[in-house]
Structure formats: C-alpha cells, structure tokens
Amino acid sequence: MPLDRGPSPLRPSIRGTTPSRRRFEALSPVEDEVHPVIHAGRVAVITGAAGGIGKAAAVELAKAGLKLAIADIMEDALTATGKEVAAIAGDANVLVIATDVSKIEDVQHLRDKVYEAWGEVAVLLNNAAICPDSKSWELLDNWRSTFEVNLFGVVNVQQTFVPSMLHQENQAMVINTGSKQGITNPPGNPAYNATQAAVKSLTEGLAQELRERPTCNVTAHLFIPGWTFTGLTAKTGGAKPAGAWTAEETVLYMLDRVRLGEFYILCPDNEARRAIDQLRIMWAAADVAEGRPALSRWHRDWKSLYEEYIREGLADMQ
C-alpha cells in the first residue's frame, strides 16, 4: 500500500501544510489515467441533486462520461438539473427520480430503478441534507426533521444500496457528505452539528467494516466541504461571499482527492486554508483530552489563548 503521494496533480497544493506520512488506500496507480470507478460508462447515484453540491457533482460526473441517477425531494429543481445533465450525458444516460431520503420506501424505489436500468452503482454520493434553525431546548420539530434527513437519510441510502454494491464485480465507492460543523461543533445550530457528527462516525464505521471484509471492492469516503456557496448556506440569496468556494470548486477538489483514495476529504475555501482547518480540529479535540470547558474556542476566558494558538501554529507551518 503506497504512502502519501502528496497533493493531487490536478489542483494546486495548499500552502502552509506539511505532507503527513499517512497511508492511502489508493484505488488506482497515480499514473493510470482511467480510474476504476470514476470513468465513462459507469453509474453514479446522487441524492440532494436538485442544487448546490449535488447538482455540481452530477454535472462533473456527466462530463466524465458516467451515467447519472439523480434524486431529491424538490421535484421542479430536480427536473431542471436533469435537463442540464442530460444535455451533457444524453437522455438515455440520466434517471431523474424524486426521492425523500427520510422514507426508506422511496430509497428502495430509487435503488430498484437504478439496478433495473443499469445493473450497478459505481459512485454513491449520499449528499441530501437540510439545515433548519435549532436551539438546544426549543424547536423540537426542526430537530426531528433534521435528524430524519441528515442522519437517517444517510442510513437509509447506505443500508439500501451497500448490500447490492458488495456483490458487484467491479470496484465502487460510497461518498457521504458531512460537514466541518460535525467536527469543530461551532455554536449556532446544535441539531445540524449533531447530525453531521453522527455522519462522520457512521462513515468511519462503514469504512472500517468494508476494509475488514475479505475481497471487498467497495470503499467509503467522508466528504467534508468547506465554506461553499449553495442554497443550504445562502438562504437569503445574494452574491457569493469572497471567502466561499463555489459548489463546482468544492466538487472538483473532492473528485481529485477521492481519485487518490483519501477517506477524509477535508476541503479548504478562500477563507480557511487547510492549515487553519487542521489547527481548529486539533484545538477542538484537545477540549476533551485536556479537560477544557465545552467549545472553549468560543469561551470568553479561552478566546485569547485560542487566538495565540492559531498564530503560533500558522507560524510553525511557514
């Protein structure tokens, strides 16, 4: 198994980072131009495909020649995405299937339609999510809907598709879309944060179970977007902030990294480069290890220490 090969040749490296000696479970040699999963003729299923990252992923995978099954609960927007993708891939290579991922029968219907049409799934992008307001002691209905979509939607798709993917002859991958909010847990929306922390945990568990399964051809990957300008993050509309990436930039970065076999696909943006993400994640983990107050990064007594830690950490990485 090869050691870290460094940054993808398709995207610029991120300054201020030090390559680790971690081991990648690479799916194909770096010199091989045809990836065994992401290439023409294979099949991708994308949930949450009506807009944002899901739509951008559908467009990019269509450009790569994959057949697309796109799913979302927003039927009008999904139909529009279907027309855009079909203009690239051809009508015969696109399935548009309205799906509520919180309903297992909808997900089973999606699976049946895909296997009936094409007999396989190479890329399963488990991407559907919502982000209504929440507070720890209020808005119970919002908590329930957030968990039904963001957590149980992922579980429903995973439990429905993975058993069939395990029996395929060719290699395949499951990509679950998570969030940095499930790792650093910033204040403001505890329900969303909790679901994304759970998605991180269940995807790690999936990866380990697949890895330990003899002769398994399926891998799992956790896609962690940075600040991305989408309908989910820009509820009030307006122009894209300078600090955010577009959905297309985020998807291109994800595809580059998943081609290298990375599990944690931690995406930067124009405001937070990888070095800052690394430091924020390490600080959050140290809250537990060192017994600091919960979310000490935002605690008035710890704020100055956190800022000093970031300054020193960035200076060390220069």
RODRENTI-654305 format. One record per residue (C-alpha): residue in three letters; chain; z, x, y. Coordinates in Angstrom, 2 decimals, decimal comma, padded with zeros to 5 digits, always signed. Layout:
<rs>
code/unit/z/x/y
Ala/A/Z/X/Y
...
</rs>
This chain:
<rs>
code/unit/z/x/y
Met/A/+000,00/+000,00/+000,00
Pro/A/-001,06/+001,64/+003,28
Leu/A/+001,28/+002,43/+006,11
Asp/A/+000,84/+001,04/+009,61
Arg/A/-002,72/+001,74/+010,75
Gly/A/-001,89/+001,19/+014,41
Pro/A/-003,45/-001,31/+016,81
Ser/A/-006,48/-003,39/+015,96
Pro/A/-009,76/-001,69/+016,94
Leu/A/-010,92/-004,99/+018,41
Arg/A/-008,25/-005,29/+021,09
Pro/A/-006,69/-002,78/+023,48
Ser/A/-003,42/-001,20/+022,49
Ile/A/-000,29/-002,27/+024,34
Arg/A/+001,17/+000,48/+026,46
Gly/A/+004,80/+001,36/+026,17
Thr/A/+005,14/+000,75/+022,44
Thr/A/+005,78/+003,17/+019,64
Pro/A/+003,99/+002,54/+016,33
Ser/A/+006,51/+001,84/+013,59
Arg/A/+006,28/+003,16/+010,03
Arg/A/+006,41/-000,35/+008,63
Arg/A/+004,25/-001,22/+005,65
Phe/A/+001,49/-003,78/+005,94
Glu/A/+000,29/-005,89/+003,05
Ala/A/-003,29/-005,48/+004,20
Leu/A/-005,79/-007,92/+002,76
Ser/A/-008,77/-005,59/+003,01
Pro/A/-009,58/-002,00/+003,95
Val/A/-009,93/-001,50/+007,69
Glu/A/-013,44/-000,13/+007,23
Asp/A/-014,56/-003,25/+005,38
Glu/A/-016,46/-005,44/+007,84
Val/A/-016,21/-008,55/+005,63
His/A/-012,66/-009,80/+005,40
Pro/A/-011,97/-011,59/+002,09
Val/A/-010,53/-014,65/+003,85
Ile/A/-011,94/-014,89/+007,37
His/A/-015,67/-014,85/+006,84
Ala/A/-018,71/-017,09/+006,70
Gly/A/-018,76/-019,83/+004,10
Arg/A/-015,03/-020,08/+003,58
Val/A/-012,87/-023,04/+004,66
Ala/A/-010,20/-023,35/+007,35
Val/A/-007,82/-026,28/+007,88
Ile/A/-006,21/-026,52/+011,31
Thr/A/-003,55/-029,01/+012,34
Gly/A/-002,86/-029,67/+016,01
Ala/A/-006,56/-029,00/+016,62
Ala/A/-007,21/-031,50/+019,41
Gly/A/-006,47/-028,96/+022,13
Gly/A/-004,81/-025,71/+023,08
Ile/A/-004,37/-023,02/+020,43
Gly/A/-005,57/-025,26/+017,60
Lys/A/-008,83/-026,04/+019,36
Ala/A/-009,34/-022,40/+020,33
Ala/A/-008,77/-021,36/+016,72
Ala/A/-011,30/-023,92/+015,50
Val/A/-013,93/-022,58/+017,92
Glu/A/-013,34/-018,94/+017,00
Leu/A/-013,37/-019,60/+013,25
Ala/A/-016,54/-021,65/+013,64
Lys/A/-018,12/-018,66/+015,38
Ala/A/-017,10/-016,57/+012,35
Gly/A/-019,03/-018,96/+010,12
Leu/A/-016,16/-020,80/+008,47
Lys/A/-016,24/-024,46/+007,56
Leu/A/-013,62/-026,41/+009,52
Ala/A/-011,34/-029,31/+008,74
Ile/A/-009,54/-030,18/+011,95
Ala/A/-006,61/-032,57/+012,18
Asp/A/-004,49/-034,07/+014,94
Ile/A/-002,82/-037,35/+015,86
Met/A/-004,73/-037,57/+019,17
Glu/A/-007,95/-039,07/+017,86
Asp/A/-010,07/-039,09/+021,03
Ala/A/-009,34/-035,46/+021,86
Leu/A/-009,81/-034,50/+018,21
Thr/A/-013,23/-036,15/+018,17
Ala/A/-014,22/-034,18/+021,25
Thr/A/-013,09/-030,95/+019,60
Gly/A/-015,07/-031,91/+016,51
Lys/A/-018,26/-032,28/+018,53
Glu/A/-017,71/-028,90/+020,19
Val/A/-017,06/-027,17/+016,88
Ala/A/-019,99/-028,93/+015,18
Ala/A/-022,31/-027,58/+017,87
Ile/A/-021,37/-024,13/+016,61
Ala/A/-020,94/-024,63/+012,87
Gly/A/-023,19/-027,63/+012,20
Asp/A/-022,21/-031,21/+011,45
Ala/A/-022,12/-030,61/+007,68
Asn/A/-019,51/-027,87/+008,12
Val/A/-016,94/-029,86/+010,11
Leu/A/-014,49/-032,54/+008,98
Val/A/-012,58/-034,46/+011,65
Ile/A/-009,56/-036,19/+010,12
Ala/A/-006,94/-037,98/+012,24
Thr/A/-003,59/-036,91/+010,82
Asp/A/+000,06/-037,42/+011,66
Val/A/+001,66/-034,38/+010,02
Ser/A/+005,07/-036,08/+010,05
Lys/A/+003,69/-038,55/+007,45
Ile/A/+003,25/-037,00/+004,01
Glu/A/+000,63/-039,58/+003,02
Asp/A/-001,53/-038,54/+006,00
Val/A/-001,27/-034,90/+004,97
Gln/A/-002,13/-035,70/+001,36
His/A/-005,18/-037,63/+002,58
Leu/A/-006,22/-034,57/+004,61
Arg/A/-005,90/-032,31/+001,57
Asp/A/-007,85/-034,68/-000,67
Lys/A/-010,71/-034,92/+001,84
Val/A/-010,94/-031,16/+002,20
Tyr/A/-010,92/-030,39/-001,53
Glu/A/-013,32/-033,24/-002,22
Ala/A/-015,77/-031,80/+000,30
Trp/A/-015,42/-028,06/-000,27
Gly/A/-013,07/-027,36/-003,17
Glu/A/-010,94/-024,72/-001,46
Val/A/-008,87/-023,73/+001,57
Ala/A/-009,03/-020,12/+002,72
Val/A/-007,15/-020,40/+006,04
Leu/A/-004,40/-022,97/+006,53
Leu/A/-003,30/-022,91/+010,18
Asn/A/-000,16/-025,03/+010,38
Asn/A/-000,18/-025,50/+014,13
Ala/A/+000,82/-029,04/+015,15
Ala/A/+003,84/-029,24/+017,48
Ile/A/+005,34/-031,32/+020,26
Cys/A/+007,79/-030,40/+023,00
Pro/A/+009,62/-033,41/+024,49
Asp/A/+012,71/-032,84/+026,59
Ser/A/+016,04/-032,43/+024,83
Lys/A/+019,69/-031,79/+025,55
Ser/A/+022,41/-030,89/+023,07
Trp/A/+024,30/-034,19/+023,46
Glu/A/+021,52/-036,53/+024,65
Leu/A/+018,01/-037,81/+023,83
Leu/A/+018,57/-038,29/+020,11
Asp/A/+015,17/-039,96/+019,60
Asn/A/+013,47/-036,89/+021,04
Trp/A/+015,41/-034,69/+018,63
Arg/A/+014,25/-036,76/+015,69
Ser/A/+010,59/-036,79/+016,73
Thr/A/+010,62/-033,04/+017,45
Phe/A/+012,01/-032,26/+014,01
Glu/A/+009,65/-034,70/+012,28
Val/A/+006,58/-032,98/+013,75
Asn/A/+007,58/-029,37/+014,36
Leu/A/+009,61/-028,81/+011,21
Phe/A/+008,86/-031,48/+008,65
Gly/A/+005,20/-031,48/+009,70
Val/A/+005,03/-027,81/+008,72
Val/A/+006,92/-028,50/+005,50
Asn/A/+004,64/-031,44/+004,65
Val/A/+001,49/-029,37/+005,13
Gln/A/+002,89/-026,38/+003,28
Gln/A/+004,14/-028,41/+000,32
Thr/A/+000,89/-030,36/+000,10
Phe/A/-001,64/-027,54/+000,38
Val/A/+000,01/-024,44/-001,08
Pro/A/+000,17/-025,67/-004,71
Ser/A/-003,61/-026,17/-004,66
Met/A/-004,25/-022,87/-002,88
Leu/A/-002,26/-020,99/-005,54
His/A/-004,80/-021,97/-008,18
Gln/A/-007,84/-020,80/-006,24
Glu/A/-009,67/-017,73/-007,46
Asn/A/-010,26/-016,23/-004,02
Gln/A/-007,73/-014,91/-001,53
Ala/A/-006,26/-017,30/+001,03
Met/A/-003,63/-017,35/+003,76
Val/A/-001,13/-019,70/+005,37
Ile/A/-000,53/-019,15/+009,09
Asn/A/+002,42/-021,06/+010,52
Thr/A/+002,57/-021,25/+014,31
Gly/A/+006,06/-020,56/+015,59
Ser/A/+007,43/-019,57/+018,99
Lys/A/+009,42/-016,80/+020,64
Gln/A/+011,84/-019,56/+021,58
Gly/A/+012,80/-019,73/+017,91
Ile/A/+013,85/-016,07/+018,08
Thr/A/+015,40/-015,49/+021,51
Asn/A/+016,53/-019,13/+021,98
Pro/A/+016,24/-019,46/+025,78
Pro/A/+018,19/-022,34/+027,37
Gly/A/+016,35/-025,49/+028,33
Asn/A/+015,14/-027,25/+025,18
Pro/A/+017,51/-026,87/+022,22
Ala/A/+015,60/-029,24/+019,94
Tyr/A/+012,34/-027,32/+020,29
Asn/A/+014,14/-023,99/+019,87
Ala/A/+015,91/-025,19/+016,73
Thr/A/+012,68/-026,32/+015,10
Gln/A/+010,97/-023,03/+015,88
Ala/A/+013,90/-021,05/+014,48
Ala/A/+013,52/-023,12/+011,31
Val/A/+009,76/-022,46/+011,16
Lys/A/+010,47/-018,72/+011,35
Ser/A/+012,96/-019,00/+008,49
Leu/A/+010,79/-021,13/+006,23
Thr/A/+007,72/-018,93/+006,79
Glu/A/+009,72/-015,82/+005,90
Gly/A/+010,85/-017,59/+002,75
Leu/A/+007,30/-018,61/+001,89
Ala/A/+006,05/-015,05/+002,36
Gln/A/+008,71/-013,67/+000,05
Glu/A/+008,10/-016,26/-002,67
Leu/A/+004,35/-015,65/-002,57
Arg/A/+004,87/-011,88/-002,62
Glu/A/+007,03/-012,09/-005,74
Arg/A/+004,61/-014,36/-007,60
Pro/A/+002,54/-012,37/-010,12
Thr/A/-001,17/-012,05/-009,25
Cys/A/-000,78/-014,31/-006,22
Asn/A/-003,80/-014,40/-003,91
Val/A/-002,10/-016,28/-001,06
Thr/A/-000,26/-014,63/+001,83
Ala/A/+001,84/-016,14/+004,61
His/A/+001,93/-015,16/+008,29
Leu/A/+004,09/-016,19/+011,25
Phe/A/+002,01/-016,60/+014,41
Ile/A/+004,24/-016,21/+017,48
Pro/A/+002,27/-016,91/+020,68
Gly/A/+003,36/-015,50/+024,00
Trp/A/+003,14/-017,48/+027,22
Thr/A/-000,05/-019,43/+026,60
Phe/A/-001,60/-021,94/+028,99
Thr/A/-002,04/-025,13/+026,93
Gly/A/-001,31/-028,82/+027,21
Leu/A/+002,02/-028,18/+025,50
Thr/A/+003,16/-025,58/+028,03
Ala/A/+001,49/-027,04/+031,13
Lys/A/+002,47/-030,69/+031,03
Thr/A/+001,77/-031,21/+034,72
Gly/A/-001,65/-029,54/+034,67
Gly/A/-002,78/-027,24/+037,46
Ala/A/-004,28/-023,78/+037,36
Lys/A/-003,35/-021,20/+034,76
Pro/A/-000,48/-019,01/+035,97
Ala/A/-001,34/-015,32/+036,28
Gly/A/+001,30/-014,39/+033,71
Ala/A/-000,07/-016,62/+030,94
Trp/A/-002,82/-015,89/+028,44
Thr/A/-005,47/-018,46/+027,67
Ala/A/-005,45/-020,09/+024,26
Glu/A/-008,62/-018,14/+023,44
Glu/A/-006,96/-014,79/+024,21
Thr/A/-003,98/-015,70/+022,07
Val/A/-006,15/-016,75/+019,12
Leu/A/-008,30/-013,62/+019,30
Tyr/A/-005,16/-011,47/+019,22
Met/A/-003,81/-013,47/+016,28
Leu/A/-007,04/-013,11/+014,29
Asp/A/-007,13/-009,37/+014,92
Arg/A/-003,59/-008,94/+013,63
Val/A/-003,90/-011,26/+010,67
Arg/A/-007,00/-009,36/+009,55
Leu/A/-004,73/-006,32/+009,30
Gly/A/-002,33/-008,24/+007,08
Glu/A/+000,60/-008,41/+009,52
Phe/A/+003,28/-011,00/+008,87
Tyr/A/+004,95/-011,18/+012,31
Ile/A/+002,10/-011,74/+014,76
Leu/A/+004,04/-011,35/+018,00
Cys/A/+001,62/-012,00/+020,85
Pro/A/+002,10/-010,49/+024,30
Asp/A/+000,90/-012,06/+027,53
Asn/A/+000,19/-010,90/+031,07
Glu/A/+003,87/-011,02/+031,99
Ala/A/+005,65/-009,78/+028,86
Arg/A/+004,09/-006,86/+027,03
Arg/A/+005,20/-006,05/+023,52
Ala/A/+007,87/-003,58/+024,65
Ile/A/+009,66/-006,31/+026,61
Asp/A/+009,47/-008,71/+023,66
Gln/A/+010,94/-006,07/+021,38
Leu/A/+013,85/-005,42/+023,71
Arg/A/+014,55/-009,13/+024,21
Ile/A/+014,57/-009,71/+020,44
Met/A/+016,90/-006,76/+019,81
Trp/A/+019,29/-007,96/+022,53
Ala/A/+019,40/-011,45/+021,02
Ala/A/+020,14/-010,07/+017,55
Ala/A/+022,92/-007,91/+018,97
Asp/A/+024,72/-011,01/+020,26
Val/A/+025,59/-011,70/+016,63
Ala/A/+026,05/-008,12/+015,49
Glu/A/+028,31/-007,19/+018,41
Gly/A/+030,15/-010,48/+018,80
Arg/A/+028,98/-011,20/+022,33
Pro/A/+029,01/-014,69/+023,89
Ala/A/+026,23/-017,02/+022,79
Leu/A/+022,97/-016,36/+024,65
Ser/A/+024,57/-013,52/+026,58
Arg/A/+021,24/-012,71/+028,21
Trp/A/+021,79/-015,76/+030,42
His/A/+025,60/-015,39/+030,74
Arg/A/+026,77/-014,63/+034,26
Asp/A/+029,14/-011,90/+033,03
Trp/A/+026,44/-010,17/+030,97
Lys/A/+023,34/-010,58/+033,12
Ser/A/+023,65/-007,23/+034,87
Leu/A/+024,22/-005,43/+031,56
Tyr/A/+021,15/-007,10/+030,08
Glu/A/+019,01/-006,07/+033,05
Glu/A/+020,28/-002,48/+032,76
Tyr/A/+019,46/-002,53/+029,03
Ile/A/+015,89/-003,63/+029,77
Arg/A/+015,41/-000,95/+032,45
Glu/A/+016,71/+001,80/+030,20
Gly/A/+014,77/+000,54/+027,21
Leu/A/+011,48/+000,47/+029,09
Ala/A/+012,13/+003,94/+030,50
Asp/A/+012,74/+005,29/+026,98
Met/A/+009,42/+003,84/+025,82
Gln/A/+007,35/+005,55/+028,55
</rs>
